Amino acid sequence: MGTMPGRRMTRRSSLAACLIAGVSLLCAPSGVTAQAATGSVVGRVADTRSGLALGRVSVEVQGLQLGATSTADGRYRIAGVPPGEHVILVRRIGYRASSQSVTVVANQEARVDFALEASAYSLEQIVVTGTPGGVQRRSLGNAVGTIDAAAALERSAAPSLTALLNARAAGAIITPGSGRIGAGPTIQIRGRSTLSLSSEPIVYVDGVRVNNDVNQGPLGGFLGAQNAQVASRLNDLNPDDIESIEIIRGPAAATIYGTEAANGVIQIITKKGMSGATRWTASLEQGVQYFANPAERIPTNFWRDGDGTVVPWNGWQQESDSGRAFFQTGRTQSYNLAVSGGRDQLTYYVSGTYYDEEGIEPNNGGKGFSGRANLAFAPSSTVDVQTSLGYVRHSTHLGADAGLAPLFGSMFGHQLVFGPATRGFALAPPEVSQELYDNSAAINRFTGGTTLNHRPADWFSHRLTVGVDFTSDDSRALERFAPPELAPFLAGFGSARGRIAQTLRNNTFLTGDYAGTARFDLNPDLTSSSSVGGNFIRKHLNTSVLAALNFPAPGLETVSSATDPPTVAQTEVVNTTLGIWGQQQFGWKDRLFLTAALRVDNNSAFGDEFQWVTYPKFSAAWVISEERFWGGLRGAVNTFKLRAAYGQSGQQPNAFAALRTFVSAGRANGEAGVSPGSLGNAELKPERATELEVGFEADLFDRLSLDFTHFRRRTKDAILQQPTAPSGGFPGSQAVNLGETKNRGIELQAAFQALARSNLAWEIMGNFATNRDEVVDMGELAFAGGTNVRSVVGYPISGLWSKKVVSADRDPTTHAVSNILCDGGPGNAPVPCADAPEVFIATQTPKVTGAVATTVTLWGRLSLYGLVDFKRGHHLLNANELLRCGGFLPLCDALYNPADYETTYLASISPLSGGPNSILGTFMESASFFRLSEVSVSYQVPTQWLRGLGVSGARFSLAGRNLHTWTSYRGMDPESRTGGTTDQALVPPLRRFVATLHLTF
């Protein structure tokens, strides 16, 4: 009788623990009523060749939820290990995994040291693909790029996630667009394949689909207010919290992600805690950023005075000489504090970051806070629950491009044209936009997800992930009430009494994802892995725009305070994807793998008469270097894996493209009514991309790692807008599946350990990719797009088109041009430019991209790093020179010093050419470049210097970005662009220097 109460207490305590954890149905009963004595495993991890310590190595006790991460000096400690025989497994991106057996004795330390061999593409690396627990790289038949985000951040001090992505993965094209604080780039993986839809990949954070919209910000087009749609939601994510990034490049790899995955998938894995002692880290960052070489990059304009003398004028130089420089040096600072650790069944990682950035103008900057809490709880050996929580709150002032912005005023101004009132600036002096214009965005964002892993048997595991990504965005395009000294400049160009357009967005992404895998050994050599899964993605996008004119007095800056009635618009979009999939893989002797998969999808944007779409996949991987016949080659080629994959994925139509819609329209008698909107298409279906890729991964001489892929993709059912018959009653166009495109290319990623000694280590890494896209079919449409950006059968997608001068006569004395002829089109003789057609000039998508990075480490402490990236084979419209040479005012040098320019160039800007202003083709220039993008030096402080300070590790680094560009492009920067095609008066990417102190406690 005396023991019964104790038993009841034990059961109640166990049940309470399960209920508190929220997993009571999965808690397995345990017969242990008292904690047994445990031991510890300690050791050091180093590089095999150099002997240098390796930090950030994941050390795990296989089969248990126990582990640690090595510190900067390579040391680790795992506490609470049960007595007995265990296998210790160590992994780090860029090294081969290694394991050792160890016997643990209660109340004692067991020491296990590891020496890891460098290998950029270890076959034992675990890759997230959608199946439970991920898979080893050796079994993958498709290409997956992996970025060690923590290591890349140490070297580059990248200010954003997209900066961290840039130039680090073959085939991923990152285009910055603008250098303003808050601006985000566009991302393409393997180039363009769609004719009308987005080319952006989809993004997951710890298994939860997240919003990565580009061109966000205030919709300032309302009532003519300034437009600032430059932000990217991807840059809301804090690089300090990211452990690694995986890039799934194309349909052959993204089949099980289904509809929306045709452009690729980016998987972001955030940092997690490991069992062991509590570990604190702190980072302090201070830096500056500025417009490099403005006097050389902002052009000098020319105009003749009353005596015919050519007078030069440079707005930047004038203001700088007068002490009124309109670009300043911006300051950047951030402070990060993180704690991680755990014991027994619970591990944690918690961090917080505060940042404050100043741009190069007083109305451009931002500050905010991001926090993350990642928790993992394992109530039993068969169940673990992982929770990932992130919160971002920031406020950004986006500045202003074009319009009355200082760069615009300097680019197209002259003192003889605009007079002393504006100091020569076009339309208005710099203070007008810097004091009166404020494009702002206030963001509150929560991303949270929970993943439940259950292993009820040795042969079966399954996983359930649920999550939400919610973004609240209050963006405002504000033009303030102008004081008397500035009001005259706004006559005809704005509203002196001010105006505002406020954009309110509430966007929610919901994710539900289940996957289960059964693994069997069919015989000693043959294994089977069968997986099934399903997912649910729901996007709810709610946008309201409020706009109003005329504030009654200074200081009033809300819609309700304006005197004119507000203009209101609202849109609500709900899009749902439901998919189920199955995958079967067979493995032979753990070196030959065959995989087949099928996904079935439905999406709410499909037409009513089109319901389900299927996407198949087949792949093979063969680790040929583990075959017996490879023995003689192992000294030279240690690892060699062949792979091939065929697969399909898709992209759904825009939300309302399939629906017949009507718009509100009041009747003459004042009653409410509607009028036809769009015709819709009940048969509308998703674009379907089919891809075949082949490649290999190799490790040569234990020094050189290679990852090569060749791909061919064809996209059918591409969506185009076809004009509707006016007699049908629905004006405009209809979305139809008419198009077909194709693209192909190669991708190469390489890492070379040039030297590996204890006092000198030298590593070279690089990537190279090509891409060629082409329009194959467009039904009966001659082209899609506009006059100068269009898609035409046989040419690149969204290519640049224009009239093109091919010949002209030139007076040798006056340099006047005459008899100007333009390209008459394929197979036709030149014709007068007024009668000439637009001809293909070039693609706007880079045909070749790549990067080379090198790291030299001296004495294991001092590291020197540099990265050069490049893009080749594409063009950009140099709108600044176009408008200066005849489109806006005749200001450019060619008009005043024609002897220095070619005849066809002079003919292009001559009014006699027959163009409305100039022939654009001349200004569609090669945007190819090489850029010294990143340089850094860092020093790991010796541990003995830190004794008595309570600090276990310290690293100091100084990093620079955007240091020099080699290009023939005559504009300010070959990557400054808006809308993908033009660079009119845009702030280029800024030069940046940052000093960082990283401490470990």
ZATI-322266 format. One record per residue (C-alpha): x, y, z; residue in three letters. Coordinates in steps of 0.02 Angstrom, whole numbers, padded with zeros to 5 digits, always signed. Layout:
residues N
XYZala ...
This chain:
residues 1001
+00000+00000+00000met +00145+00118+00036gly +00204+00114-00143thr +00038+00146-00230met +00032+00336-00204pro +00207+00350-00273gly +00157+00258-00433arg +00005+00368-00456arg +00112+00523-00433met +00235+00463-00566thr +00099+00433-00695arg +00017+00601-00661arg +00184+00691-00674ser +00223+00604-00838ser +00051+00645-00908leu +00066+00827-00853ala +00233+00843-00939ala +00158+00777-01100cys +00009+00894-01090leu +00120+01045-01058ile +00222+00999-01213ala +00063+00984-01317gly +00104+00809-01377val +00018+00697-01251ser -00052+00580-01384leu +00121+00540-01445leu +00214+00524-01280cys +00276+00348-01256ala +00265+00277-01079pro +00431+00264-00993ser +00478+00140-00863gly +00613+00254-00794val +00560+00341-00635thr +00726+00415-00586ala +00861+00497-00691gln +01009+00382-00717ala +01189+00444-00701ala +01260+00504-00868thr +01428+00546-00943gly +01497+00674-01066ser +01583+00673-01234val +01714+00807-01267val +01839+00838-01405gly +01910+00949-01540arg +01872+00961-01727val +02007+01015-01849ala +02046+01020-02034asp +02141+00864-02091thr +02269+00953-02200arg +02305+01111-02102ser +02264+01055-01926gly +02169+01219-01902leu +02022+01217-01783ala +01848+01211-01859leu +01705+01306-01782gly +01518+01287-01815arg +01533+01099-01835val +01376+01003-01789ser +01419+00859-01670val +01279+00735-01632glu +01255+00574-01535val +01175+00465-01667gln +01001+00405-01621gly +00983+00528-01476leu +00925+00708-01469gln +01095+00759-01402leu +01227+00865-01484gly +01334+01021-01483ala +01416+01146-01600thr +01604+01170-01597ser +01671+01339-01543thr +01795+01445-01640ala +01940+01346-01567asp +01860+01184-01627gly +01809+01118-01456arg +01642+01041-01410tyr +01559+00960-01260arg +01401+00852-01254ile +01332+00822-01080ala +01198+00701-01021gly +01249+00555-01131val +01185+00387-01065pro +01320+00258-01024pro +01360+00132-01159gly +01421+00122-01338glu +01374+00269-01450his +01416+00337-01623val +01468+00520-01632ile +01429+00602-01801leu +01503+00768-01856val +01448+00874-02004arg +01491+01043-02077arg +01451+01117-02247ile +01608+01109-02353gly +01677+00953-02267tyr +01648+00766-02276arg +01545+00699-02132ala +01638+00587-02009ser +01589+00471-01867ser +01673+00376-01726gln +01616+00253-01594ser +01643+00292-01411val +01606+00209-01246thr +01529+00325-01118val +01548+00290-00932val +01436+00370-00801ala +01507+00527-00719asn +01658+00527-00836gln +01713+00618-00993glu +01748+00521-01152ala +01860+00612-01277arg +01835+00599-01465val +01935+00710-01584asp +01894+00729-01768phe +01995+00780-01920ala +01880+00826-02066leu +01925+00824-02249glu +01873+00975-02350ala +01744+00935-02484ser +01627+01070-02547ala +01498+00939-02598tyr +01505+00799-02471ser +01393+00653-02520leu +01344+00631-02337glu +01275+00807-02325gln +01090+00811-02277ile +00983+00910-02399val +00804+00968-02372val +00697+00908-02517thr +00522+00892-02446gly +00535+00715-02379thr +00541+00686-02190pro +00710+00722-02114gly +00793+00766-02278gly +00904+00650-02379val +01089+00624-02407gln +01160+00714-02556arg +01224+00550-02628arg +01045+00493-02668ser +00991+00653-02759leu +00976+00644-02947gly +00953+00832-02967asn +01056+00986-02931ala +01038+01076-02765val +01147+01226-02723gly +01198+01248-02541thr +01261+01407-02458ile +01344+01404-02288asp +01258+01565-02236ala +01348+01584-02069ala +01520+01571-02150ala +01471+01685-02295ala +01407+01817-02173leu +01570+01812-02074glu +01667+01854-02231arg +01552+01976-02318ser +01452+02067-02182ala +01307+02058-02305ala +01172+02183-02253pro +01026+02077-02315ser +00974+01903-02364leu +00978+01943-02549thr +01154+02014-02532ala +01200+01850-02449leu +01128+01754-02598leu +01216+01858-02730asn +01355+01771-02828ala +01359+01617-02715arg +01256+01493-02814ala +01273+01450-02998ala +01119+01494-03097gly +01045+01616-02970ala +01035+01791-03047ile +01019+01929-02917ile +00991+02105-02986thr +00999+02245-02855pro +00901+02378-02951gly +00929+02528-02837ser +01054+02577-02702gly +00924+02658-02591arg +00905+02591-02413ile +00755+02475-02412gly +00765+02431-02597ala +00762+02248-02643gly +00824+02154-02795pro +00742+02036-02917thr +00790+01852-02918ile +00791+01732-03064gln +00847+01550-03059ile +00900+01483-03229arg +00836+01640-03314gly +00664+01674-03387arg +00538+01545-03444ser +00371+01635-03428thr +00299+01764-03549leu +00186+01858-03429ser +00199+01791-03251leu +00327+01818-03113ser +00501+01744-03130ser +00533+01745-02943glu +00564+01579-02852pro +00458+01526-02704ile +00536+01533-02531val +00520+01425-02375tyr +00587+01463-02200val +00604+01306-02094asp +00470+01222-02197gly +00346+01368-02197val +00302+01456-02359arg +00337+01643-02343val +00297+01803-02436asn +00441+01857-02549asn +00351+01989-02652asp +00459+02116-02743val +00419+02296-02792asn +00330+02331-02628gln +00307+02502-02551gly +00184+02646-02571pro +00080+02644-02730leu +00117+02827-02761gly +00041+02833-02934gly -00122+02883-02852phe -00153+03069-02884leu +00023+03086-02953gly +00114+03062-02788ala +00291+02993-02787gln +00305+02806-02821asn +00422+02698-02714ala +00384+02517-02755gln +00563+02458-02725val +00558+02349-02570ala +00572+02159-02562ser +00491+02057-02424arg +00636+01935-02434leu +00748+02066-02354asn +00640+02065-02197asp +00735+01907-02145leu +00887+01934-02035asn +01049+01856-02106pro +01117+01834-01929asp +00985+01701-01894asp +01017+01595-02050ile +01120+01436-02041glu +01112+01381-02223ser +01019+01411-02386ile +00973+01278-02514glu +00927+01326-02692ile +00823+01199-02788ile +00851+01260-02964arg +00719+01198-03083gly +00568+01087-03122pro +00673+00928-03120ala +00713+00964-02937ala +00552+01051-02886ala +00419+00927-02944thr +00356+00886-02770ile +00332+01072-02736tyr +00208+01075-02880gly +00117+01227-02947thr +00217+01390-02922glu +00384+01297-02914ala +00433+01310-03098ala +00549+01457-03057asn +00640+01359-02922gly +00633+01348-02733val +00739+01431-02599ile +00744+01339-02432gln +00807+01445-02286ile +00862+01347-02132ile +00881+01453-01976thr +00998+01422-01831lys +00950+01293-01700lys +01008+01256-01524gly +01110+01104-01475met +01113+01012-01310ser +01253+01071-01197gly +01311+01221-01099ala +01225+01388-01129thr +01317+01487-01262arg +01300+01674-01285trp +01355+01768-01440thr +01354+01954-01473ala +01393+02052-01630ser +01420+02239-01643leu +01427+02318-01815glu +01470+02496-01867gln +01491+02556-02045gly +01472+02688-02179val +01400+02689-02354gln +01411+02817-02491tyr +01391+02856-02676phe +01564+02818-02747ala +01644+02941-02869asn +01490+03051-02897pro +01587+03186-02991ala +01641+03057-03122glu +01477+02960-03132arg +01352+03104-03134ile +01375+03176-03309pro +01419+03353-03356thr +01288+03441-03463asn +01318+03570-03601phe +01222+03719-03670trp +01265+03871-03777arg +01250+04044-03705asp +01192+04198-03800gly +01364+04218-03881asp +01366+04037-03941gly +01495+03982-03813thr +01472+03805-03748val +01452+03811-03559val +01476+03651-03455pro +01375+03622-03297trp +01383+03482-03169asn +01253+03491-03032gly +01346+03380-02911trp +01509+03476-02929gln +01421+03643-02912gln +01333+03595-02751glu +01486+03509-02679ser +01596+03662-02712asp +01463+03770-02627ser +01456+03661-02471gly +01282+03596-02514arg +01322+03420-02572ala +01155+03332-02595phe +01226+03159-02556phe +01295+03124-02385gln +01391+02980-02308thr +01266+02866-02224gly +01300+02773-02064arg +01248+02594-02027thr +01246+02504-01861gln +01175+02344-01790ser +01182+02249-01627tyr +01143+02063-01613asn +01131+01955-01457leu +01093+01769-01462ala +01089+01627-01337val +01080+01442-01374ser +01098+01278-01282gly +00990+01149-01198gly +00991+00989-01100arg +00899+00825-01097asp +00745+00843-01208gln +00744+01033-01236leu +00858+01140-01345thr +00840+01322-01391tyr +00907+01465-01496tyr +00847+01642-01455val +00911+01800-01537ser +00873+01984-01556gly +00944+02114-01675thr +00926+02302-01678tyr +00984+02396-01833tyr +00989+02576-01890asp +01039+02630-02065glu +01059+02802-02142glu +01057+02819-02331gly +01145+02950-02435ile +00996+03068-02426glu +00908+03136-02271pro +00743+03056-02323asn +00818+02882-02347asn +00854+02766-02201gly +00778+02639-02086gly +00783+02560-01916lys +00703+02409-01838gly +00710+02253-01732phe +00705+02069-01774ser +00689+01927-01652gly +00693+01738-01667arg +00655+01594-01549ala +00686+01416-01610asn +00642+01279-01487leu +00655+01091-01501ala +00575+00970-01377phe +00594+00781-01378ala +00475+00701-01253pro +00533+00528-01306ser +00657+00445-01422ser +00522+00429-01556thr +00449+00605-01552val +00520+00779-01568asp +00436+00947-01593val +00526+01094-01672gln +00457+01269-01665thr +00525+01413-01768ser +00464+01589-01724leu +00522+01751-01804gly +00464+01930-01783tyr +00516+02085-01879val +00468+02265-01847arg +00549+02402-01947his +00516+02573-02019ser +00600+02627-02180thr +00605+02793-02270his +00634+02746-02451leu +00687+02913-02524gly +00638+02961-02701ala +00704+02917-02873asp +00666+03011-03035ala +00539+03152-03029gly +00607+03299-02928leu +00745+03197-02844ala +00919+03277-02841pro +00994+03149-02959leu +00858+03185-03088phe +00882+03372-03069gly +01068+03358-03094ser +01057+03232-03236met +00941+03340-03341phe +00979+03516-03281gly +01084+03666-03332his +01097+03840-03260gln +01066+03921-03431leu +00905+03822-03453val +00824+03825-03282phe +00902+03984-03212gly +00962+04036-03040pro +00798+03999-02951ala +00831+03811-02958thr +01021+03837-02961arg +01016+03751-03130gly +00928+03592-03075phe +00790+03526-03184ala +00619+03574-03114leu +00675+03600-02933ala +00830+03610-02822pro +00876+03458-02714pro +00796+03522-02555glu +00621+03508-02629val +00617+03319-02635ser +00731+03294-02484gln +00625+03402-02370glu +00451+03376-02441leu +00447+03196-02505tyr +00438+03049-02388asp +00405+02875-02456asn +00394+02765-02303ser +00353+02586-02256ala +00313+02522-02081ala +00320+02332-02070ile +00260+02212-01936asn +00293+02032-01984arg +00274+01867-01894phe +00332+01700-01963thr +00300+01546-01858gly +00296+01361-01887gly +00293+01199-01791thr +00358+01034-01856thr +00312+00870-01772leu +00423+00722-01813asn +00365+00550-01761his +00462+00387-01782arg +00341+00252-01723pro +00450+00113-01796ala +00626+00091-01860asp +00560+00079-02037trp +00434+00221-02034phe +00441+00407-01997ser +00323+00548-02034his +00318+00735-02013arg +00184+00869-01998leu +00224+01053-02022thr +00101+01195-01994val +00145+01377-02004gly +00094+01555-02042val +00182+01705-02117asp +00090+01868-02083phe +00146+02039-02144thr +00063+02203-02099ser +00127+02345-02209asp +00084+02529-02192asp +00168+02617-02338ser +00146+02802-02374arg +00194+02912-02521ala +00189+03083-02438leu +00218+03254-02513glu +00215+03381-02372arg +00136+03553-02369phe +00269+03664-02450ala +00333+03818-02358pro +00332+03982-02457pro +00513+03968-02513glu +00484+03796-02592leu +00304+03811-02654ala +00347+03900-02819pro +00449+03751-02878phe +00296+03638-02873leu +00189+03740-02991ala +00145+03623-03132gly +00245+03479-03061phe +00160+03438-02899gly +00047+03503-02764ser +00117+03644-02657ala -00015+03604-02526arg +00039+03423-02519gly -00039+03253-02551arg -00030+03076-02487ile -00060+02899-02549ala -00067+02771-02410gln -00056+02585-02451thr -00111+02462-02317leu -00069+02280-02345arg -00113+02132-02236asn -00041+01976-02315asn -00057+01802-02240thr +00023+01641-02300phe -00037+01480-02218leu +00058+01316-02235thr +00004+01140-02193gly +00121+01001-02247asp +00125+00815-02210tyr +00249+00684-02269ala +00282+00505-02219gly +00421+00386-02270thr +00436+00198-02253ala +00611+00125-02273arg +00648-00060-02297phe +00800-00167-02332asp +00733-00283-02466leu +00896-00381-02458asn +01073-00339-02400pro +01105-00238-02557asp +00935-00166-02603leu +00842-00033-02504thr +00672+00044-02532ser +00609+00215-02477ser +00426+00252-02507ser +00359+00426-02469ser +00188+00505-02479val +00136+00680-02435gly +00017+00823-02459gly +00020+01008-02430asn -00097+01155-02419phe -00042+01332-02459ile -00164+01476-02437arg -00120+01656-02479lys -00235+01796-02422his -00182+01966-02488leu -00281+02118-02436asn -00231+02289-02503thr -00313+02458-02475ser -00254+02621-02551val -00311+02790-02484leu -00260+02950-02570ala -00301+03133-02543ala -00245+03307-02597leu -00215+03474-02512asn -00170+03491-02329phe -00238+03649-02247pro -00076+03688-02154ala +00101+03624-02122pro +00120+03474-02007gly -00038+03384-02064leu +00009+03220-02149glu -00139+03102-02145thr -00274+03061-02273val -00411+03124-02158ser -00326+03293-02135ser -00326+03333-02322ala -00462+03450-02383thr -00505+03361-02546asp -00612+03204-02535pro -00505+03047-02528pro -00490+02921-02668thr -00509+02743-02608val -00469+02575-02688ala -00465+02401-02614gln -00416+02230-02678thr -00429+02061-02594glu -00348+01905-02665val -00364+01729-02595val -00266+01592-02680asn -00261+01412-02623thr -00154+01267-02680thr -00191+01088-02628leu -00071+00952-02681gly -00033+00770-02645ile +00121+00675-02699trp +00206+00507-02691gly +00387+00459-02715gln +00475+00292-02729gln +00663+00270-02718gln +00767+00113-02733phe +00948+00108-02679gly +01076-00022-02731trp +01225-00045-02614lys +01204+00136-02558asp +01280+00198-02720arg +01149+00179-02858leu +00981+00266-02831phe +00827+00271-02941leu +00683+00386-02897thr +00509+00412-02968ala +00381+00538-02904ala +00211+00606-02951leu +00122+00759-02886arg -00062+00803-02914val -00116+00985-02887asp -00266+01097-02887asn -00262+01285-02873asn -00403+01409-02851ser -00338+01514-02998ala -00369+01373-03122phe -00520+01390-03236gly -00681+01303-03185asp -00663+01178-03326glu -00485+01131-03276phe -00467+01048-03106gln -00314+00941-03074trp -00138+00944-03146val -00006+00808-03128thr +00183+00831-03121tyr +00296+00677-03140pro +00479+00659-03096lys +00614+00529-03129phe +00795+00536-03072ser +00949+00428-03054ala +01110+00449-02954ala +01262+00336-02964trp +01412+00355-02849val +01525+00274-02977ile +01684+00305-02876ser +01628+00172-02750glu +01624+00035-02880glu +01764-00092-02878arg +01827-00046-03052phe +01861+00131-02991trp +02001+00074-02875gly +02145+00131-02985gly +02073+00307-03000leu +02040+00342-02817arg +02204+00432-02789gly +02157+00559-02923ala +01966+00558-02919val +01913+00515-02742asn +01728+00546-02769thr +01630+00545-02930phe +01441+00543-02940lys +01337+00544-03100leu +01159+00607-03094arg +01012+00640-03209ala +00836+00703-03179ala +00679+00734-03278tyr +00532+00825-03200gly +00389+00946-03216gln +00318+01086-03111ser +00207+01233-03147gly +00152+01410-03115gln -00029+01455-03085gln -00118+01599-03174pro -00146+01765-03090asn -00284+01757-02960ala -00431+01825-03062phe -00370+01787-03238ala -00490+01640-03259ala -00642+01730-03190leu -00769+01836-03282arg -00773+01998-03185thr -00875+02157-03175phe -00831+02328-03106val -00936+02453-03013ser -01013+02588-03121ala -01145+02711-03063gly -01297+02739-03173arg -01354+02907-03238ala -01496+02912-03111asn -01374+02889-02968gly -01414+02707-02935glu -01277+02577-02914ala -01230+02471-03064gly -01093+02368-03144val -01008+02359-03313ser -00905+02220-03394pro -00730+02200-03328gly -00635+02050-03399ser -00700+01904-03501leu -00609+01769-03402gly -00565+01595-03465asn -00647+01442-03391ala -00517+01330-03475glu -00366+01424-03407leu -00232+01309-03337lys -00059+01330-03263pro +00099+01350-03362glu +00190+01183-03366arg +00381+01176-03366ala +00470+01015-03414thr +00655+00999-03381glu +00794+00874-03411leu +00958+00896-03322glu +01117+00790-03315val +01273+00819-03215gly +01407+00757-03099phe +01490+00793-02932glu +01674+00754-02910ala +01816+00772-02787asp +01989+00770-02866leu +02155+00746-02775phe +02070+00789-02609asp +02085+00971-02664arg +01964+01011-02804leu +01775+00990-02789ser +01663+01009-02942leu +01475+01013-02966asp +01421+01023-03149phe +01246+01027-03225thr +01177+01043-03401his +00991+01080-03414phe +00858+01099-03547arg +00687+01166-03506arg +00529+01187-03609arg +00377+01280-03544thr +00210+01247-03626lys +00039+01326-03598asp +00126+01491-03564ala -00004+01623-03525ile -00027+01770-03642leu -00154+01911-03656gln -00256+01893-03815gln -00367+02040-03872pro -00552+02006-03856thr -00683+02047-03987ala -00772+02211-03945pro -00937+02132-03997ser -00926+02014-03849gly -00958+02156-03728gly -00798+02130-03627phe -00662+02252-03681pro -00475+02225-03667gly -00394+02055-03670ser -00413+01876-03609gln -00283+01764-03527ala -00253+01610-03635val -00129+01465-03636asn -00051+01504-03805leu +00136+01516-03779gly +00286+01403-03774glu +00464+01442-03724thr +00628+01350-03702lys +00792+01383-03617asn +00953+01290-03588arg +01118+01313-03501gly +01258+01244-03396ile +01305+01273-03214glu +01472+01242-03131leu +01517+01262-02948gln +01697+01231-02893ala +01805+01239-02737ala +01994+01220-02737phe +02106+01201-02584gln +02264+01276-02656ala +02361+01267-02493leu +02323+01188-02325ala +02458+01214-02195arg +02454+01262-02013ser +02523+01437-02050asn +02450+01463-02223leu +02287+01406-02302ala +02222+01463-02470trp +02050+01420-02539glu +01976+01471-02707ile +01791+01452-02744met +01693+01497-02898gly +01537+01471-02999asn +01492+01492-03182phe +01324+01478-03271ala +01252+01508-03443thr +01072+01533-03496asn +00987+01549-03665arg +00799+01575-03676asp +00690+01581-03831glu +00507+01602-03876val +00448+01448-03972val +00263+01482-04001asp +00136+01622-03972met -00015+01560-04067gly -00073+01691-04190glu +00003+01837-04095leu +00142+01929-04186ala +00222+01978-04021phe +00183+02010-03838ala +00237+02165-03747gly +00263+02344-03804gly +00363+02439-03932thr +00534+02416-03855asn +00515+02266-03739val +00431+02119-03823arg +00427+01931-03843ser +00437+01868-04022val +00447+01689-04087val +00628+01641-04119gly +00698+01776-04003tyr +00733+01792-03816pro +00591+01820-03693ile +00557+02006-03660ser +00699+02058-03775gly +00746+02238-03814leu +00683+02299-03984trp +00708+02465-04073ser +00743+02547-04237lys +00928+02537-04277lys +01031+02657-04382val +01145+02564-04501val +01213+02702-04614ser +01219+02890-04640ala +01319+03022-04732asp +01424+03147-04634arg +01492+03318-04677asp +01679+03313-04637pro +01679+03494-04579thr +01515+03523-04487thr +01486+03339-04446his +01304+03360-04496ala +01224+03195-04545val +01107+03158-04690ser +01036+03012-04789asn +01004+02915-04630ile +00948+02735-04655leu +00890+02606-04529cys +00886+02418-04526asp +00739+02361-04633gly +00718+02196-04540gly +00782+02019-04576pro +00814+01996-04762gly +00766+02175-04807asn +00874+02318-04869ala +00898+02474-04761pro +00755+02598-04768val +00726+02777-04707pro +00710+02770-04519cys +00534+02842-04520ala +00478+02686-04615asp +00589+02562-04524ala +00524+02425-04407pro +00587+02388-04233glu +00721+02254-04241val +00796+02143-04107phe +00939+02226-04012ile +00981+02109-03868ala +00915+02012-03721thr +00897+02095-03552gln +00934+01931-03460thr +01120+01894-03431pro +01179+01750-03538lys +01331+01717-03427val +01347+01742-03240thr +01477+01690-03113gly +01596+01734-02974ala +01769+01694-02906val +01807+01707-02720ala +01969+01675-02628thr +02012+01661-02444thr +02189+01662-02373val +02211+01616-02189thr +02374+01655-02099leu +02425+01568-01938trp +02248+01506-01918gly +02188+01678-01860arg +02206+01811-01994leu +02092+01789-02146ser +02093+01890-02307leu +01944+01870-02423tyr +01887+01940-02589gly +01748+01907-02715leu +01730+01962-02896val +01566+01927-02985asp +01515+01955-03165phe +01366+01958-03283lys +01385+01955-03472arg +01287+01954-03634gly +01141+02070-03594his +01091+02251-03626his +01011+02393-03529leu +00927+02551-03592leu +01037+02698-03543asn +00890+02814-03517ala +00996+02950-03438asn +01100+02975-03595glu +00950+02950-03709leu +00854+03093-03627leu +01007+03206-03616arg +01045+03183-03802cys +00877+03229-03872gly +00733+03153-03777gly +00721+03286-03642phe +00844+03426-03680leu +00998+03425-03794pro +01126+03422-03655leu +01251+03284-03696cys +01428+03305-03757asp +01397+03225-03928ala +01292+03374-03982leu +01434+03496-03948tyr +01586+03391-03989asn +01525+03281-04132pro +01700+03248-04198ala +01726+03128-04052asp +01579+03015-04099tyr +01538+02888-04234glu +01426+02932-04379thr +01289+02808-04334thr +01285+02876-04157tyr +01262+03054-04219leu +01129+02995-04340ala +01033+02910-04200ser +01014+03070-04101ile +00980+03180-04253ser +00801+03244-04279pro +00824+03188-04459leu +00826+03006-04405ser +00637+03004-04405gly +00618+02946-04225gly +00508+03043-04103pro +00666+03098-04010asn +00809+02977-04038ser +00834+02800-04099ile +00830+02698-03939leu +00936+02556-04008gly +01093+02662-03992thr +01061+02681-03807phe +01024+02498-03775met +01201+02466-03717glu +01295+02313-03660ser +01274+02298-03471ala +01411+02167-03453ser +01526+02196-03305phe +01652+02127-03182phe +01634+02191-03004arg +01746+02182-02852leu +01595+02151-02742ser +01666+02099-02574glu +01832+02116-02482val +01864+02081-02299ser +01999+02052-02170val +01961+01966-02005ser +02062+01916-01852tyr +02021+01781-01725gln +02087+01841-01557val +02195+01711-01466pro +02101+01628-01323thr +02238+01668-01196gln +02213+01853-01225trp +02033+01836-01166leu +02063+01749-01000arg +01984+01840-00855gly +01866+01937-00968leu +01726+01809-00968gly +01743+01793-01157val +01780+01626-01237ser +01805+01691-01415gly +01821+01854-01508ala +01834+01897-01693arg +01858+02068-01772phe +01827+02100-01956ser +01824+02243-02080leu +01726+02217-02242ala +01697+02321-02399gly +01564+02301-02533arg +01542+02368-02712asn +01722+02427-02721leu +01752+02437-02909his +01663+02395-03072thr +01741+02360-03241trp +01614+02392-03380thr +01591+02476-03549ser +01417+02533-03498tyr +01410+02724-03505arg +01277+02744-03372gly +01308+02758-03186met +01297+02573-03151asp +01250+02420-03257pro +01140+02351-03117glu +01038+02508-03081ser +00870+02475-03161arg +00684+02494-03139thr +00560+02383-03228gly +00707+02277-03282gly +00753+02384-03433thr +00800+02564-03388thr +00909+02659-03265asp +00832+02833-03271gln +00901+02938-03126ala +00918+02789-03008leu +01037+02786-02861val +01165+02649-02901pro +01223+02516-02775pro +01320+02604-02638leu +01498+02574-02580arg +01497+02509-02403arg +01626+02479-02266phe +01579+02388-02105val +01678+02344-01949ala +01611+02198-01844thr +01658+02132-01672leu +01591+01958-01636his +01602+01891-01458leu +01564+01720-01384thr +01531+01692-01199phe 
